[in-house]
């Protein structure tokens, strides 16, 4: 890890675990004394060292901020997470220490839904395999059985997790004339009205989906929810897509299911032990693997960075941030 530090005397110190976009960095420069991490993300030991004197911390989704990190940061007042989820932060410990946590939900909804559809279509129509086939000089002309994939029109799209992203995914299914079913902790009538999707039991979701897309967040209820037992209940020509969180799927059991033909294919943008990818996935023909790029567009990532920076500054000024799961709780507990 190398760091780039900007001195602003008298302003609160902030550590940022990656370089941001110019607009976001300028917000921090105006109001704080920022230190930016250059190159590779900081290792846990490095992060503990860098937080000792800071009042603000701006992190990415792959930065684990647990109680051990917080214990080394006696002055820390705010953790701004440049991500929609919060599974990389010990929220309970932060709240106990009266550290406000912010995040950036909503901004990445459309970009992530688009990536989900790109991954679904790439997997169903064997797009990466076709690309490689041509690049290797193996294309010698049209052939009847070359790279046969799966139709989308008229099929059943199952969505596991009907929040913002799940709803955006369902909205796009109308163009393919697909039936959309979903499973959530509870029905989402607003999403149903907007998309025509229908709530289904988890069992029906498994048994009827031709394409099953995971868009749920990671929590104790969703961790490890898809394993061999679930794959055995799915259609043998079904395709699994995961743009939610990697640990929702048991990767070793997914590999087994694909090898045994329990399901037809899979497309993954997230992984159980990210950035590690189960070795068994790498050699499978009908698997498409992406490097966690669900929100990776210039427009989306720059807006995420800007909001993270602005919310960090707001908290340091004593103002309410745009999105925080514990701001109200901490404020209500003020002496």
C-alpha positions as CSV (number, residue, x, y, z in Angstrom):
1,X,0.0,0.0,0.0
2,X,1.2,3.5,-0.8
3,X,-0.6,6.6,0.4
4,X,-1.1,10.1,-1.0
5,X,-1.7,12.7,1.8
6,X,-3.0,16.2,1.5
7,X,-2.4,18.5,4.5
8,X,-5.2,20.8,5.5
9,X,-4.4,22.3,8.9
10,X,-7.2,22.4,11.4
11,X,-9.5,20.2,9.3
12,X,-10.7,16.7,10.4
13,X,-8.4,13.9,9.2
14,X,-9.9,11.4,6.8
15,X,-8.5,8.1,5.3
16,X,-9.8,6.9,1.9
17,X,-9.0,3.3,0.9
18,X,-8.8,4.1,-2.8
19,X,-8.4,7.0,-5.2
20,X,-11.8,8.4,-6.1
21,X,-13.2,10.6,-8.9
22,X,-12.1,14.3,-9.2
23,X,-15.5,15.7,-7.9
24,X,-15.5,13.4,-4.9
25,X,-11.9,14.1,-4.0
26,X,-12.5,17.8,-4.3
27,X,-15.3,17.6,-1.8
28,X,-13.0,16.0,0.7
29,X,-10.2,18.4,0.0
30,X,-12.4,21.4,0.7
31,X,-13.6,20.2,4.1
32,X,-11.1,17.7,5.4
33,X,-7.4,16.6,5.5
34,X,-7.6,13.5,3.3
35,X,-5.2,10.6,2.9
36,X,-5.8,8.5,-0.2
37,X,-4.6,4.9,-0.6
38,X,-2.7,4.4,-3.9
39,X,-2.5,1.0,-5.7
40,X,-3.7,-2.1,-4.0
41,X,-6.3,-2.0,-1.2
42,X,-4.9,-1.8,2.3
43,X,-4.4,-5.1,4.1
44,X,-6.2,-5.4,7.5
45,X,-3.0,-4.6,9.4
46,X,-2.4,-1.5,7.3
47,X,-6.0,-0.3,7.7
48,X,-5.6,-0.6,11.5
49,X,-2.6,1.6,11.3
50,X,-4.1,4.2,9.1
51,X,-7.2,4.8,11.2
52,X,-5.4,5.7,14.5
53,X,-5.7,9.5,14.0
54,X,-8.7,9.9,11.7
55,X,-12.2,11.1,12.3
56,X,-13.6,9.9,9.0
57,X,-13.1,6.7,7.0
58,X,-14.3,6.2,3.4
59,X,-14.1,2.5,2.3
60,X,-14.9,0.2,-0.6
61,X,-17.0,-2.9,-0.3
62,X,-13.9,-5.1,-0.1
63,X,-12.6,-3.3,3.0
64,X,-13.5,-5.2,6.1
65,X,-14.2,-2.7,9.0
66,X,-14.7,-4.9,12.0
67,X,-14.4,-4.3,15.8
68,X,-10.6,-4.8,15.7
69,X,-10.3,-1.9,13.2
70,X,-12.6,0.3,15.2
71,X,-10.7,-0.4,18.3
72,X,-7.7,1.2,16.8
73,X,-9.6,4.4,15.8
74,X,-10.5,6.3,19.0
75,X,-11.4,9.5,17.1
76,X,-13.5,7.9,14.4
77,X,-16.9,9.5,13.9
78,X,-18.1,8.3,10.5
79,X,-17.5,5.3,8.2
80,X,-18.7,6.1,4.6
81,X,-19.2,2.9,2.6
82,X,-19.0,3.3,-1.2
83,X,-21.4,0.5,-1.7
84,X,-25.1,-0.4,-1.5
85,X,-24.6,-3.1,1.1
86,X,-23.1,-3.1,4.5
87,X,-21.9,-6.7,5.1
88,X,-18.3,-5.5,5.2
89,X,-18.9,-3.3,8.2
90,X,-19.7,-4.4,11.8
91,X,-22.7,-2.1,12.1
92,X,-23.6,-3.2,15.6
93,X,-20.1,-2.4,16.9
94,X,-20.1,0.9,15.0
95,X,-23.4,1.9,16.6
96,X,-22.1,0.8,20.0
97,X,-19.2,3.2,19.5
98,X,-21.5,5.9,18.2
99,X,-19.8,5.8,14.8
100,X,-22.2,6.8,12.0
101,X,-22.2,4.5,9.0
102,X,-23.3,5.7,5.6
103,X,-23.8,3.9,2.3
104,X,-24.9,4.5,-1.3
105,X,-28.0,2.5,-2.1
106,X,-30.2,3.4,-5.1
107,X,-27.4,5.0,-7.2
108,X,-26.2,1.6,-8.6
109,X,-29.7,0.1,-9.1
110,X,-30.0,0.5,-12.9
111,X,-26.4,-0.2,-13.7
112,X,-26.5,-3.5,-11.7
113,X,-29.8,-4.5,-13.2
114,X,-28.3,-3.9,-16.7
115,X,-25.2,-6.0,-15.8
116,X,-27.5,-8.8,-14.6
117,X,-29.3,-8.9,-17.9
118,X,-25.9,-8.8,-19.8
119,X,-24.7,-11.7,-17.7
120,X,-28.0,-13.6,-18.2
121,X,-27.9,-13.2,-22.0
122,X,-24.2,-13.9,-22.2
123,X,-24.7,-17.2,-20.3
124,X,-27.8,-18.2,-22.2
125,X,-26.4,-17.5,-25.6
126,X,-22.8,-18.5,-24.9
127,X,-21.5,-15.1,-25.9
128,X,-18.0,-15.3,-24.3
129,X,-17.5,-18.8,-25.8
130,X,-18.5,-17.5,-29.3
131,X,-16.1,-14.5,-28.9
132,X,-13.2,-16.8,-28.0
133,X,-14.2,-19.2,-30.8
134,X,-13.8,-16.4,-33.4
135,X,-10.6,-15.0,-31.9
136,X,-8.9,-18.4,-32.0
137,X,-9.6,-18.7,-35.7
138,X,-11.9,-21.6,-35.3
139,X,-14.9,-20.0,-37.2
140,X,-15.1,-21.7,-40.6
141,X,-18.7,-20.8,-41.4
142,X,-22.3,-21.4,-40.2
143,X,-23.0,-24.8,-38.7
144,X,-26.3,-26.1,-37.5
145,X,-25.3,-27.1,-34.0
146,X,-22.7,-24.5,-33.3
147,X,-22.9,-23.0,-29.8
148,X,-26.6,-23.7,-29.2
149,X,-27.9,-21.6,-26.3
150,X,-31.3,-20.9,-24.7
151,X,-34.3,-18.7,-25.8
152,X,-35.5,-16.1,-23.4
153,X,-38.8,-15.2,-24.9
154,X,-41.8,-16.8,-23.1
155,X,-39.6,-18.3,-20.3
156,X,-40.0,-17.9,-16.5
157,X,-37.6,-15.5,-14.8
158,X,-37.3,-16.1,-11.1
159,X,-35.8,-13.4,-8.9
160,X,-34.5,-14.0,-5.4
161,X,-34.7,-10.7,-3.6
162,X,-37.2,-8.1,-4.8
163,X,-35.6,-4.9,-3.6
164,X,-34.5,-2.0,-5.8
165,X,-32.3,-4.1,-8.1
166,X,-34.7,-7.0,-8.3
167,X,-37.5,-4.7,-9.3
168,X,-35.3,-3.1,-12.0
169,X,-34.4,-6.5,-13.3
170,X,-38.1,-7.5,-13.4
171,X,-39.0,-4.3,-15.2
172,X,-36.7,-5.2,-18.1
173,X,-38.2,-8.7,-18.5
174,X,-41.3,-7.2,-20.1
175,X,-39.4,-6.7,-23.3
176,X,-38.8,-10.4,-23.6
177,X,-42.3,-11.4,-22.8
178,X,-41.2,-13.4,-19.8
179,X,-43.3,-14.4,-16.8
180,X,-41.6,-13.1,-13.7
181,X,-41.9,-14.7,-10.3
182,X,-40.0,-13.7,-7.2
183,X,-39.3,-14.7,-3.6
184,X,-38.6,-12.2,-0.9
185,X,-38.9,-12.1,2.9
186,X,-42.4,-10.7,2.3
187,X,-44.4,-9.8,-0.8
188,X,-43.6,-6.4,-2.5
189,X,-46.9,-5.1,-3.8
190,X,-45.3,-1.9,-5.2
191,X,-42.9,-4.0,-7.3
192,X,-45.7,-6.2,-8.4
193,X,-47.7,-3.2,-9.7
194,X,-44.7,-1.8,-11.5
195,X,-43.5,-5.0,-13.1
196,X,-46.3,-7.5,-13.2
197,X,-44.2,-9.9,-11.2
198,X,-45.9,-12.5,-8.9
199,X,-44.8,-13.5,-5.4
200,X,-43.9,-17.2,-5.1
201,X,-42.7,-19.5,-2.4
202,X,-39.1,-20.4,-2.4
203,X,-40.0,-23.9,-3.5
204,X,-41.9,-22.6,-6.5
205,X,-39.1,-20.3,-7.4
206,X,-36.7,-23.2,-7.6
207,X,-39.0,-25.5,-9.5
208,X,-40.4,-23.1,-12.1
209,X,-37.6,-20.7,-13.0
210,X,-35.9,-21.1,-16.3
211,X,-33.6,-18.3,-15.3
212,X,-33.0,-17.7,-11.6
213,X,-31.3,-14.4,-10.7
214,X,-30.1,-13.7,-7.2
215,X,-30.3,-10.0,-6.3
216,X,-30.6,-10.3,-2.5
217,X,-28.3,-8.8,0.1
218,X,-26.2,-10.9,2.3
219,X,-27.6,-11.6,5.8
220,X,-28.0,-14.6,8.1
221,X,-31.1,-15.7,6.2
222,X,-29.6,-15.6,2.7
223,X,-26.1,-16.9,3.5
224,X,-25.6,-20.3,1.9
225,X,-29.2,-20.4,0.7
226,X,-28.4,-22.0,-2.6
227,X,-26.7,-25.4,-2.3
228,X,-26.9,-28.9,-3.7
229,X,-30.4,-29.5,-2.2
230,X,-31.7,-26.4,-4.0
231,X,-30.0,-27.2,-7.3
232,X,-31.6,-30.6,-7.3
233,X,-35.0,-29.0,-7.2
234,X,-34.3,-26.7,-10.1
235,X,-35.0,-27.5,-13.8
236,X,-32.1,-29.4,-15.5
237,X,-32.0,-26.7,-18.2
238,X,-32.2,-23.8,-15.7
239,X,-29.5,-21.0,-15.5
240,X,-28.5,-19.5,-12.3
241,X,-27.3,-15.8,-12.2
242,X,-25.8,-14.2,-9.1
243,X,-25.4,-10.4,-8.9
244,X,-26.3,-10.2,-5.2
245,X,-23.6,-11.4,-2.9
246,X,-21.2,-14.4,-3.4
247,X,-21.8,-16.2,-0.1
248,X,-25.5,-16.7,-0.9
249,X,-24.3,-19.5,-3.2
250,X,-22.2,-22.5,-2.0
251,X,-19.7,-22.5,-4.8
252,X,-18.4,-26.1,-4.3
253,X,-22.0,-27.4,-4.5
254,X,-22.7,-25.2,-7.6
255,X,-19.7,-26.8,-9.3
256,X,-21.0,-30.3,-8.4
257,X,-24.5,-29.4,-9.7
258,X,-23.1,-28.2,-13.0
259,X,-20.9,-31.2,-13.5
260,X,-23.8,-33.5,-12.7
261,X,-26.1,-31.7,-15.0
262,X,-28.5,-30.7,-12.3
263,X,-28.7,-27.2,-13.9
264,X,-27.6,-26.1,-17.4
265,X,-25.4,-23.1,-16.7
266,X,-24.4,-20.2,-14.4
267,X,-23.3,-16.6,-14.6
268,X,-21.6,-15.0,-11.6
269,X,-20.4,-11.5,-10.8
270,X,-19.8,-12.2,-7.1
271,X,-18.1,-15.0,-5.3
272,X,-18.3,-16.9,-2.0
273,X,-14.7,-16.1,-0.9
274,X,-14.1,-13.1,-3.1
275,X,-11.7,-12.4,-4.8
276,X,-11.0,-16.2,-4.8
277,X,-13.0,-18.1,-7.4
278,X,-13.6,-21.8,-6.9
279,X,-11.2,-23.6,-9.2
280,X,-13.9,-25.9,-10.4
281,X,-15.8,-23.1,-12.0
282,X,-12.9,-22.1,-14.3
283,X,-13.0,-25.1,-16.6
284,X,-16.8,-25.4,-17.0
285,X,-18.1,-24.7,-20.5
286,X,-21.4,-23.1,-19.7
287,X,-20.2,-20.7,-17.0
288,X,-19.6,-17.0,-17.4
289,X,-17.5,-15.3,-14.7
290,X,-17.2,-11.5,-14.2
291,X,-14.9,-9.6,-11.7
292,X,-17.7,-7.9,-9.6
293,X,-18.5,-5.1,-12.0
294,X,-22.2,-4.7,-11.3
295,X,-22.0,-1.0,-10.7
296,X,-19.0,-0.4,-13.0
297,X,-20.0,2.4,-15.2
298,X,-18.4,5.9,-15.2
299,X,-21.7,7.5,-14.4
300,X,-22.6,5.2,-11.5
301,X,-19.3,4.9,-9.8
302,X,-18.6,8.6,-9.9
303,X,-22.0,9.3,-8.3
304,X,-21.4,6.7,-5.7
305,X,-18.0,8.3,-4.8
306,X,-19.5,11.7,-4.7
307,X,-22.4,10.7,-2.4
308,X,-20.0,8.8,-0.1
309,X,-17.7,11.9,0.2
310,X,-20.6,14.3,0.7
311,X,-22.2,12.1,3.4
312,X,-18.9,11.8,5.2
313,X,-18.5,15.5,5.3
314,X,-22.1,16.0,6.4
315,X,-21.6,13.8,9.4
316,X,-18.4,15.5,10.4
317,X,-20.3,18.8,10.3
318,X,-23.1,17.3,12.5
319,X,-25.6,17.1,9.6
320,X,-27.8,14.2,8.7
321,X,-26.3,12.1,5.8
322,X,-28.4,11.0,2.8
323,X,-28.3,7.3,3.7
324,X,-27.4,5.9,7.1
325,X,-28.7,2.8,8.9
326,X,-27.7,4.1,12.4
327,X,-27.8,7.9,12.3
328,X,-31.3,8.2,13.8
329,X,-30.5,5.5,16.5
330,X,-27.3,7.3,17.5
331,X,-29.0,10.7,17.6
332,X,-31.9,9.4,19.7
333,X,-29.4,8.1,22.2
334,X,-27.8,11.5,22.7
335,X,-27.5,12.5,26.3
